[in-house]
């Protein structure tokens, strides 16, 4: 059976905590970032991390960059970042 855990994303330094999902010890965000190496999307990934840090320091972003996508009735919030 897989083991799940979360850990704070260390490259984002802000008041709000952002966590990464680990499955069997493998960080899913780290895997995604490694898959982007050598592609044109690597800089966009860094931009998204910057947006997360900006928002985590209580700044606002336009809806074209960040929005709440939580389905009605759900207690756990879901957000979308765009670059």
C-alpha positions in Angstrom: 0.0 0.0 0.0 1.4 3.4 -0.9 2.5 5.8 1.9 1.4 9.4 1.6 2.9 12.5 3.3 3.2 16.2 2.8 6.1 18.5 3.4 6.5 22.3 3.2 7.9 23.5 -0.2 11.2 25.0 0.9 11.8 27.2 -2.2 8.7 29.2 -1.4 9.4 31.6 1.5 6.3 33.3 2.7 3.7 33.5 5.5 1.3 31.0 4.0 2.5 27.4 4.0 2.5 25.5 0.7 3.0 21.7 0.9 4.2 19.1 -1.6 2.6 15.7 -1.7 5.0 12.7 -1.3 4.0 9.2 -2.4 6.3 6.5 -1.2 9.0 9.1 -0.4 8.9 10.7 -3.9 8.0 14.4 -4.0 5.4 14.9 -6.8 6.3 18.5 -7.4 10.0 17.5 -7.6 9.2 14.8 -10.1 7.2 17.3 -12.2 10.0 19.9 -12.0 12.6 17.3 -13.1 10.4 16.3 -16.1 10.4 20.0 -17.2 14.2 20.3 -17.3 15.5 21.1 -20.8 12.0 22.3 -22.0 10.6 25.7 -22.6 8.2 25.2 -19.7 10.9 25.3 -17.0 10.8 29.1 -16.7 7.0 29.1 -16.5 7.2 26.7 -13.6 9.5 29.1 -11.8 7.0 31.9 -12.6 4.3 29.8 -10.9 6.4 29.3 -7.8 6.9 33.1 -7.7 3.2 33.7 -8.0 2.6 31.3 -5.1 5.2 33.1 -2.9 3.7 36.5 -3.9 0.2 35.3 -2.9 1.5 33.6 0.3 2.7 37.0 1.4 -0.9 38.4 1.3 -0.5 40.1 -2.0 -3.2 39.8 -4.7 -3.1 38.4 -8.2 -5.5 39.0 -11.1 -8.0 36.3 -12.0 -6.0 35.6 -15.1 -3.1 34.4 -12.9 -4.9 32.9 -9.9 -8.4 31.8 -9.0 -10.4 29.7 -6.6 -11.8 26.5 -8.4 -13.3 24.8 -5.3 -16.5 22.9 -6.2 -19.6 24.1 -4.4 -20.1 22.3 -1.1 -16.4 21.2 -0.7 -14.6 22.0 2.5 -11.1 21.7 1.1 -10.1 24.7 -1.0 -8.6 24.2 -4.5 -6.8 26.9 -6.5 -5.5 27.3 -10.0 -2.4 29.2 -10.9 -1.6 30.2 -14.6 1.4 31.7 -16.3 
